[in-house]
Amino acid sequence: MSTLEYTVSLLETMPEDIVRQLTESMKKSDMGATTPADVVSQRMKEKYAI
């Protein structure tokens, strides 16, 4: 089974809610509505004192 076939198989068996959430997330990312990883890391460090 190729990687593409495996990926399609996973998507076909995934619950619709998860597929909807992933689709929404990709749209937001494409629009630039994301938080850079370094900002997220800094927030985590501050919040959890790590």
N, CA, C and O atoms as a GROMACS GRO file, in nm:
protein
  200
    1MET      N    1   0.085  -0.118   0.000
    1MET     CA    2   0.000   0.000   0.000
    1MET      C    3   0.090   0.124   0.000
    1MET      O    4   0.182   0.136   0.080
    2SER      N    5   0.061   0.215  -0.090
    2SER     CA    6   0.141   0.337  -0.099
    2SER      C    7   0.103   0.435   0.012
    2SER      O    8   0.001   0.419   0.079
    3THR      N    9   0.184   0.535   0.029
    3THR     CA   10   0.157   0.638   0.130
    3THR      C   11   0.026   0.708   0.098
    3THR      O   12  -0.054   0.734   0.188
    4LEU      N   13   0.003   0.738  -0.029
    4LEU     CA   14  -0.121   0.804  -0.069
    4LEU      C   15  -0.242   0.717  -0.038
    4LEU      O   16  -0.342   0.765   0.016
    5GLU      N   17  -0.234   0.590  -0.072
    5GLU     CA   18  -0.344   0.498  -0.045
    5GLU      C   19  -0.371   0.487   0.105
    5GLU      O   20  -0.486   0.483   0.148
    6TYR      N   21  -0.265   0.483   0.183
    6TYR     CA   22  -0.279   0.474   0.328
    6TYR      C   23  -0.345   0.600   0.383
    6TYR      O   24  -0.433   0.592   0.469
    7THR      N   25  -0.301   0.717   0.334
    7THR     CA   26  -0.358   0.843   0.379
    7THR      C   27  -0.507   0.852   0.346
    7THR      O   28  -0.587   0.891   0.430
    8VAL      N   29  -0.542   0.815   0.225
    8VAL     CA   30  -0.683   0.816   0.184
    8VAL      C   31  -0.762   0.719   0.271
    8VAL      O   32  -0.874   0.750   0.312
    9SER      N   33  -0.706   0.605   0.299
    9SER     CA   34  -0.773   0.506   0.384
    9SER      C   35  -0.799   0.563   0.523
    9SER      O   36  -0.907   0.544   0.580
   10LEU      N   37  -0.700   0.633   0.579
   10LEU     CA   38  -0.717   0.694   0.712
   10LEU      C   39  -0.828   0.798   0.710
   10LEU      O   40  -0.912   0.803   0.800
   11LEU      N   41  -0.829   0.881   0.607
   11LEU     CA   42  -0.930   0.986   0.598
   11LEU      C   43  -1.071   0.928   0.582
   11LEU      O   44  -1.168   0.983   0.635
   12GLU      N   45  -1.081   0.818   0.511
   12GLU     CA   46  -1.212   0.755   0.491
   12GLU      C   47  -1.267   0.694   0.619
   12GLU      O   48  -1.389   0.683   0.635
   13THR      N   49  -1.179   0.654   0.709
   13THR     CA   50  -1.225   0.589   0.831
   13THR      C   51  -1.229   0.684   0.951
   13THR      O   52  -1.275   0.646   1.059
   14MET      N   53  -1.182   0.806   0.933
   14MET     CA   54  -1.181   0.905   1.041
   14MET      C   55  -1.322   0.956   1.068
   14MET      O   56  -1.401   0.976   0.974
   15PRO      N   57  -1.354   0.978   1.195
   15PRO     CA   58  -1.485   1.036   1.226
   15PRO      C   59  -1.501   1.172   1.157
   15PRO      O   60  -1.405   1.248   1.146
   16GLU      N   61  -1.623   1.201   1.111
   16GLU     CA   62  -1.649   1.325   1.038
   16GLU      C   63  -1.611   1.449   1.118
   16GLU      O   64  -1.564   1.547   1.059
   17ASP      N   65  -1.629   1.447   1.249
   17ASP     CA   66  -1.599   1.563   1.332
   17ASP      C   67  -1.450   1.597   1.325
   17ASP      O   68  -1.413   1.714   1.319
   18ILE      N   69  -1.366   1.495   1.327
   18ILE     CA   70  -1.221   1.520   1.322
   18ILE      C   71  -1.183   1.576   1.185
   18ILE      O   72  -1.103   1.668   1.176
   19VAL      N   73  -1.241   1.519   1.078
   19VAL     CA   74  -1.214   1.569   0.943
   19VAL      C   75  -1.258   1.715   0.933
   19VAL      O   76  -1.187   1.796   0.873
   20ARG      N   77  -1.372   1.750   0.990
   20ARG     CA   78  -1.422   1.887   0.988
   20ARG      C   79  -1.325   1.980   1.060
   20ARG      O   80  -1.294   2.088   1.012
   21GLN      N   81  -1.278   1.936   1.177
   21GLN     CA   82  -1.184   2.017   1.255
   21GLN      C   83  -1.052   2.038   1.180
   21GLN      O   84  -0.998   2.148   1.180
   22LEU      N   85  -1.002   1.933   1.118
   22LEU     CA   86  -0.878   1.944   1.042
   22LEU      C   87  -0.895   2.038   0.922
   22LEU      O   88  -0.806   2.118   0.893
   23THR      N   89  -1.008   2.027   0.855
   23THR     CA   90  -1.036   2.114   0.740
   23THR      C   91  -1.043   2.259   0.783
   23THR      O   92  -0.986   2.346   0.717
   24GLU      N   93  -1.111   2.285   0.894
   24GLU     CA   94  -1.122   2.420   0.946
   24GLU      C   95  -0.984   2.474   0.986
   24GLU      O   96  -0.952   2.590   0.960
   25SER      N   97  -0.905   2.390   1.048
   25SER     CA   98  -0.771   2.430   1.089
   25SER      C   99  -0.684   2.464   0.969
   25SER      O  100  -0.610   2.563   0.972
   26MET      N  101  -0.692   2.385   0.863
   26MET     CA  102  -0.613   2.413   0.743
   26MET      C  103  -0.656   2.545   0.678
   26MET      O  104  -0.572   2.621   0.631
   27LYS      N  105  -0.787   2.572   0.677
   27LYS     CA  106  -0.836   2.698   0.621
   27LYS      C  107  -0.782   2.817   0.701
   27LYS      O  108  -0.737   2.916   0.643
   28LYS      N  109  -0.785   2.806   0.833
   28LYS     CA  110  -0.733   2.914   0.918
   28LYS      C  111  -0.584   2.934   0.894
   28LYS      O  112  -0.537   3.048   0.888
   29SER      N  113  -0.512   2.826   0.880
   29SER     CA  114  -0.369   2.834   0.854
   29SER      C  115  -0.342   2.901   0.720
   29SER      O  116  -0.253   2.985   0.710
   30ASP      N  117  -0.418   2.864   0.619
   30ASP     CA  118  -0.402   2.924   0.487
   30ASP      C  119  -0.429   3.074   0.491
   30ASP      O  120  -0.370   3.150   0.413
   31MET      N  121  -0.518   3.118   0.579
   31MET     CA  122  -0.553   3.260   0.592
   31MET      C  123  -0.451   3.334   0.678
   31MET      O  124  -0.458   3.457   0.690
   32GLY      N  125  -0.357   3.261   0.739
   32GLY     CA  126  -0.256   3.324   0.822
   32GLY      C  127  -0.299   3.343   0.967
   32GLY      O  128  -0.232   3.413   1.043
   33ALA      N  129  -0.409   3.282   1.005
   33ALA     CA  130  -0.460   3.295   1.142
   33ALA      C  131  -0.394   3.191   1.231
   33ALA      O  132  -0.460   3.102   1.286
   34THR      N  133  -0.262   3.203   1.245
   34THR     CA  134  -0.187   3.107   1.327
   34THR      C  135  -0.100   3.181   1.427
   34THR      O  136  -0.079   3.302   1.416
   35THR      N  137  -0.049   3.107   1.523
   35THR     CA  138   0.044   3.163   1.621
   35THR      C  139   0.180   3.096   1.598
   35THR      O  140   0.188   2.973   1.595
   36PRO      N  141   0.284   3.175   1.581
   36PRO     CA  142   0.417   3.115   1.558
   36PRO      C  143   0.458   3.022   1.673
   36PRO      O  144   0.422   3.045   1.789
   37ALA      N  145   0.532   2.919   1.640
   37ALA     CA  146   0.572   2.818   1.739
   37ALA      C  147   0.652   2.878   1.853
   37ALA      O  148   0.637   2.835   1.968
   38ASP      N  149   0.737   2.978   1.825
   38ASP     CA  150   0.816   3.036   1.933
   38ASP      C  151   0.729   3.110   2.033
   38ASP      O  152   0.761   3.114   2.152
   39VAL      N  153   0.620   3.170   1.985
   39VAL     CA  154   0.526   3.239   2.075
   39VAL      C  155   0.453   3.136   2.161
   39VAL      O  156   0.436   3.157   2.281
   40VAL      N  157   0.410   3.028   2.099
   40VAL     CA  158   0.342   2.922   2.174
   40VAL      C  159   0.435   2.864   2.280
   40VAL      O  160   0.395   2.843   2.395
   41SER      N  161   0.560   2.839   2.243
   41SER     CA  162   0.657   2.785   2.338
   41SER      C  163   0.678   2.880   2.455
   41SER      O  164   0.683   2.837   2.570
   42GLN      N  165   0.692   3.008   2.427
   42GLN     CA  166   0.711   3.106   2.533
   42GLN      C  167   0.592   3.110   2.628
   42GLN      O  168   0.608   3.117   2.750
   43ARG      N  169   0.472   3.106   2.572
   43ARG     CA  170   0.351   3.105   2.655
   43ARG      C  171   0.345   2.982   2.744
   43ARG      O  172   0.308   2.990   2.861
   44MET      N  173   0.384   2.868   2.688
   44MET     CA  174   0.384   2.742   2.766
   44MET      C  175   0.485   2.752   2.880
   44MET      O  176   0.457   2.711   2.993
   45LYS      N  177   0.603   2.807   2.850
   45LYS     CA  178   0.707   2.822   2.953
   45LYS      C  179   0.656   2.911   3.067
   45LYS      O  180   0.676   2.881   3.185
   46GLU      N  181   0.591   3.021   3.029
   46GLU     CA  182   0.541   3.113   3.130
   46GLU      C  183   0.426   3.052   3.210
   46GLU      O  184   0.420   3.066   3.332
   47LYS      N  185   0.338   2.984   3.143
   47LYS     CA  186   0.219   2.928   3.208
   47LYS      C  187   0.255   2.811   3.300
   47LYS      O  188   0.201   2.798   3.410
   48TYR      N  189   0.347   2.726   3.256
   48TYR     CA  190   0.378   2.603   3.331
   48TYR      C  191   0.516   2.605   3.395
   48TYR      O  192   0.562   2.504   3.448
   49ALA      N  193   0.581   2.719   3.390
   49ALA     CA  194   0.713   2.737   3.453
   49ALA      C  195   0.810   2.625   3.413
   49ALA      O  196   0.872   2.562   3.499
   50ILE      N  197   0.821   2.603   3.286
   50ILE     CA  198   0.914   2.500   3.237
   50ILE      C  199   1.030   2.563   3.165
   50ILE      O  200   1.118   2.492   3.117
   0.00000   0.00000   0.00000
